[in-house]
Amino acid sequence: MKTVILAGGSGTRLWPMSRIDKPKQFQNLIGNESMLIQTIKRLSFQSKEDVFVATNNKYIDIVKEQTKDLINPDNIIIEPISNDTSASIALIAEILFQKDPNSVMAVIYADHLIQDIQELEQKLKVAEQLALQENTLNIIEVKAVYPNVNLGYVKIGKQISEINNIPIYNFEKFIEKPDLITAKKFLKSQNYLWNTGLFVWKTSTILEKFKQFLPETYQNIKKIGESFNKENFSQILENLYPLCTKISIDYGIMEKINPQEVRIIPADLGWSDIGTWESIWNELSEQDQVNANVIKGPSINIDTKNSLIYADKKLITTIGLNNIIVVDTPDTLLICDKNQSHQIKNLIEQLKIDHSDLL
């Protein structure tokens, strides 16, 4: 199985640390190494030859620098432009298909946190077995632990089989980012899991789905594939890749397929989509059992609780804060209510008008 790490996103909701020139997957947000490096090291159970990183041309220098000695340099797949996940996954699947028509690929995101590596390895192997034996599209999903309105959900159906005592479930439907009331209902029902986007399928199977549901993308990707390992590959890729439909894999493919072709594999990964400052606090706050603060960088805090404080070089001091996010960078400072951190996307729209140089 080949595992492909998607590392081309912009990560705007983690502004001001995540910027256009160096988005969150290349930042040390949840440790002393970038999220991309942490993701690669999580796959230590795989050969370097079987781990790929897909990114767009804008970030190639950062990716080469951060993946040096961790993966084969030839396993960096470079997209000419950022064109959403459908085009990216189609391109990756086609390249891997050209290398081996019987290949199985796993898709994992560079900006996700996975804490249980043994669980990840076990569930990936189960998903690979399903892909080879049943030609299904397989998703490794996790139990919702709180009503998160920033994530997509899947509704699981009945258990249909098991592999090595691991239950396999039918898939019913996707639900994209519900409101708080709905998310609370999902949590209570226990029939809904967080959608991790951890996919495993045969490259030939997913390419057939592109042919069925995104035929224009499929035709362009197949023409790109025909030029693979030829002198004109780069030029063909640059000309045709922007013509692929810009849409996410969820909307472009997964929401259109027959639910009977999808399998759900529940997992306890210690997973989180590090998409907002609040999500970082949710994952790391338990490390401070007294005040539930997440602190990085020089900081002195008095009577401050339930807060996230990221300092750059200058000392940050706080008194009496509760439920607050403070993120300091060399050129800007963010202060917001932790429960309102999702509104950074609205702030970004204002910055585009008045301070685009800070994005």
C-alpha positions in Angstrom: 0.0 0.0 0.0 1.1 3.5 -0.8 0.3 6.3 1.6 -0.1 9.8 0.2 0.1 12.8 2.5 -1.9 15.8 1.3 0.1 18.9 2.1 -1.2 21.7 -0.2 -3.8 23.5 1.9 -3.7 27.1 3.0 -4.9 26.7 6.7 -6.4 30.2 7.0 -8.3 29.5 10.2 -5.0 29.2 12.1 -3.9 32.7 11.1 -1.7 34.6 12.1 0.7 31.7 12.4 -0.6 29.9 9.3 0.1 32.2 6.3 -0.2 31.9 2.6 3.6 31.4 2.2 3.9 28.9 5.1 0.6 27.4 6.1 -0.2 25.3 9.2 1.1 21.9 7.9 4.7 23.4 7.8 4.4 25.0 11.2 5.4 23.7 14.7 1.9 24.0 16.1 1.6 21.0 18.3 5.2 20.1 19.1 8.8 20.9 18.2 8.4 19.6 14.6 6.1 20.7 11.8 2.8 18.8 11.4 4.1 17.5 8.0 7.2 16.0 9.7 5.1 14.5 12.5 2.7 12.9 9.9 5.6 11.3 8.0 7.2 9.9 11.2 3.8 8.5 12.2 4.1 6.3 9.2 7.3 4.7 10.4 5.8 1.3 9.9 6.0 1.8 6.2 9.0 1.9 3.9 10.2 5.3 2.8 9.5 4.1 -0.8 5.8 3.8 0.0 5.2 7.2 1.5 4.4 10.1 -0.9 3.7 13.8 -0.3 1.5 15.8 -2.6 1.7 19.6 -2.6 1.4 22.4 -5.0 4.3 24.2 -6.7 4.1 27.1 -4.2 5.3 25.0 -1.4 7.8 22.6 -3.1 10.9 24.2 -1.5 9.4 23.9 2.0 8.4 20.3 1.4 11.8 19.3 0.0 13.5 20.9 3.0 11.2 19.3 5.6 11.0 15.8 4.0 14.8 15.5 3.5 16.0 12.0 4.5 12.4 11.1 5.5 11.0 10.0 2.2 12.3 9.3 -1.3 12.7 12.8 -3.1 11.0 11.2 -6.2 7.9 10.6 -4.0 7.0 14.3 -3.9 4.1 14.9 -6.3 3.9 18.5 -7.4 0.6 20.1 -8.5 1.1 23.2 -10.7 -1.6 25.0 -8.8 -3.9 24.5 -5.8 -7.0 22.9 -7.2 -8.8 21.3 -4.2 -8.7 17.7 -3.2 -10.6 16.0 -6.0 -8.0 17.0 -8.6 -5.2 16.3 -6.2 -6.4 12.8 -5.4 -7.1 12.0 -9.1 -3.6 13.0 -10.1 -2.0 11.0 -7.3 -4.2 7.9 -8.1 -3.3 8.2 -11.8 0.5 8.4 -11.1 0.4 5.5 -8.7 -1.7 3.6 -11.2 0.9 4.2 -13.9 3.5 2.8 -11.6 1.3 -0.3 -10.6 -2.2 -0.8 -12.0 -3.0 -3.0 -8.9 -1.8 -0.4 -6.4 -3.8 0.5 -3.2 -3.5 4.0 -1.9 -4.2 5.6 1.5 -4.9 9.3 1.8 -4.0 11.1 4.9 -3.8 14.9 5.6 -0.6 16.6 6.8 -2.5 18.9 9.2 -4.3 16.2 11.3 -3.2 14.9 14.7 -3.1 11.1 15.2 -1.8 9.9 18.5 -2.2 6.1 18.4 0.2 4.8 15.7 -0.5 1.1 16.3 -4.2 1.7 15.8 -3.5 3.6 12.6 -1.3 0.8 11.3 -3.9 -1.9 12.2 -6.8 -0.1 10.6 -4.9 0.8 7.5 -4.1 -2.8 6.9 -7.8 -3.8 7.4 -8.8 -1.1 4.9 -6.2 -2.3 2.4 -7.6 -5.9 2.7 -11.1 -4.6 2.0 -9.9 -2.6 -1.0 -8.1 -5.6 -2.5 -10.9 -8.1 -1.8 -14.0 -6.1 -2.4 -13.0 -3.1 -4.5 -14.7 -0.9 -1.9 -14.0 2.7 -1.0 -13.0 2.6 2.7 -12.9 5.3 5.3 -11.3 5.1 8.7 -13.6 7.2 11.0 -13.5 8.1 14.7 -16.0 8.5 17.4 -17.3 12.1 18.0 -16.2 13.1 21.5 -17.9 16.6 21.6 -20.4 18.5 19.4 -17.9 19.9 16.8 -19.5 22.3 14.3 -16.3 22.6 12.3 -16.1 19.0 11.1 -18.1 16.8 8.7 -19.8 13.6 10.0 -20.8 10.3 8.6 -23.8 8.2 9.6 -22.9 4.6 9.9 -25.2 1.7 9.1 -25.3 -1.9 10.3 -22.2 -4.0 10.9 -21.8 -6.2 7.9 -18.6 -8.1 8.6 -15.4 -8.2 10.6 -11.7 -8.7 9.9 -9.4 -9.9 12.7 -12.2 -9.0 15.2 -12.4 -5.5 13.8 -16.0 -4.6 12.9 -16.8 -3.2 9.4 -19.9 -1.1 8.9 -22.1 0.0 6.1 -22.1 3.7 5.2 -25.3 5.7 5.0 -24.5 9.3 4.3 -22.2 12.3 4.8 -23.3 15.4 6.8 -21.2 18.5 6.3 -20.5 20.8 9.3 -23.8 20.7 11.2 -25.0 23.5 13.5 -24.5 23.1 17.2 -28.0 21.7 18.0 -27.6 19.0 15.3 -24.1 18.2 16.4 -25.4 17.6 19.9 -28.0 15.3 18.5 -25.4 13.4 16.6 -23.2 13.0 19.7 -26.2 11.7 21.7 -27.3 9.2 19.1 -23.8 7.5 18.7 -24.7 6.7 15.1 -22.5 9.5 13.7 -18.7 9.5 13.5 -16.3 12.4 12.7 -15.2 12.3 9.1 -11.4 12.1 9.1 -10.9 12.0 5.4 -8.7 8.9 5.9 -9.4 7.0 2.7 -8.1 3.7 1.4 -8.9 2.3 -2.0 -7.4 0.7 -5.1 -6.2 3.4 -7.5 -8.2 1.7 -10.3 -11.4 1.8 -8.2 -11.2 5.5 -7.4 -10.3 6.4 -11.0 -13.4 4.6 -12.2 -15.4 6.9 -9.8 -13.8 9.9 -11.4 -14.8 8.6 -14.8 -18.4 8.3 -13.6 -18.9 11.5 -11.6 -16.2 13.9 -12.7 -15.6 12.9 -16.4 -13.9 16.1 -17.4 -11.4 15.8 -14.6 -10.9 12.1 -15.5 -10.2 12.8 -19.1 -7.6 15.4 -18.3 -6.0 13.3 -15.6 -5.8 10.3 -18.0 -4.0 12.4 -20.6 -1.6 13.6 -18.0 -1.0 9.9 -17.0 -0.3 8.9 -20.6 2.7 11.3 -20.6 4.0 10.1 -17.2 7.8 9.4 -17.4 8.0 11.2 -20.8 9.8 14.4 -21.6 6.6 16.4 -22.0 5.1 15.3 -18.7 5.7 18.6 -16.9 4.2 20.6 -19.8 1.1 18.4 -20.1 0.6 18.5 -16.4 0.9 22.3 -16.3 -1.6 22.7 -19.2 -4.2 20.2 -18.2 -4.3 20.1 -14.4 -5.9 23.6 -14.1 -8.7 22.3 -16.3 -9.8 19.8 -13.7 -12.9 20.6 -11.8 -12.1 22.5 -8.5 -14.1 20.6 -5.9 -13.4 18.6 -2.8 -13.3 14.8 -2.9 -16.3 14.8 -0.5 -18.5 16.8 -2.8 -17.1 15.7 -6.0 -17.1 11.9 -5.4 -18.0 10.6 -2.0 -21.4 12.2 -1.7 -22.4 10.8 -5.2 -21.5 7.2 -5.0 -23.7 4.3 -4.0 -23.4 3.9 -0.2 -23.1 0.1 -0.8 -19.7 0.7 -2.3 -18.3 2.3 0.9 -17.1 0.6 4.1 -16.7 2.4 7.4 -13.9 1.2 9.8 -14.3 2.8 13.2 -11.0 3.6 15.0 -9.7 5.1 18.2 -6.8 7.1 16.8 -6.6 10.0 19.2 -7.5 12.0 16.1 -8.1 15.7 15.6 -8.4 18.0 12.7 -6.1 20.8 13.7 -8.2 23.3 11.9 -8.8 26.0 14.6 -7.1 27.4 17.7 -9.9 25.9 19.7 -9.1 22.5 18.3 -5.5 22.8 19.4 -6.7 23.8 22.9 -9.0 20.9 23.0 -6.2 18.4 22.2 -3.5 19.9 24.4 -5.2 21.6 27.4 -5.2 18.4 29.5 -1.4 18.7 29.8 -2.1 21.6 32.3 -4.3 19.8 34.8 -4.5 22.9 37.1 -5.5 25.7 34.7 -6.1 24.0 31.4 -3.9 26.4 29.5 -2.0 25.7 26.4 1.2 27.8 26.5 4.0 28.0 23.9 6.8 30.5 24.1 7.8 33.0 26.8 4.8 33.7 29.0 3.9 34.6 32.6 0.2 34.1 33.6 -1.6 34.9 36.8 -5.2 33.7 37.4 -5.4 32.7 33.7 -7.4 29.6 32.8 -8.8 27.7 29.8 -6.7 29.8 27.4 -4.2 29.3 24.6 -1.2 31.6 24.5 1.4 31.3 21.7 4.3 33.7 22.1 7.0 34.5 19.5 10.0 36.2 21.0 8.7 38.8 23.3 7.3 37.9 26.7 3.5 37.7 27.0 2.0 38.4 30.4 -1.6 37.8 31.4 -3.8 38.4 34.4 -7.3 37.1 35.0 -8.0 35.8 31.5 -10.5 32.9 30.9 -11.3 31.2 27.6 -9.1 33.5 25.6 -6.7 32.9 22.7 -3.6 35.0 22.3 -1.2 34.4 19.3 1.7 36.7 18.8 3.8 36.8 15.6 6.5 39.3 14.5 4.0 41.4 12.6 0.6 40.9 14.2 -1.2 39.9 17.4 -4.5 37.9 17.6 -6.7 38.1 20.7 -10.1 36.4 20.7 -12.6 34.5 22.7 -11.7 30.8 22.3 -15.3 29.9 21.4 -15.3 32.5 18.6 -12.0 31.3 16.9 -14.0 29.9 14.0 -14.7 33.5 13.0 -11.1 34.0 11.9 -12.4 33.1 8.5 -14.4 36.3 8.6 -11.4 38.2 9.8 -9.4 36.9 6.8 -12.0 38.4 4.4 -11.5 41.8 6.0 -7.7 41.4 5.9 -7.9 40.7 2.1 -9.4 44.2 1.7 -7.3 46.2 4.2 -4.1 44.2 5.0 -3.5 41.6 2.3 0.2 41.7 3.1 -0.4 40.1 6.4 -2.1 37.0 5.0 
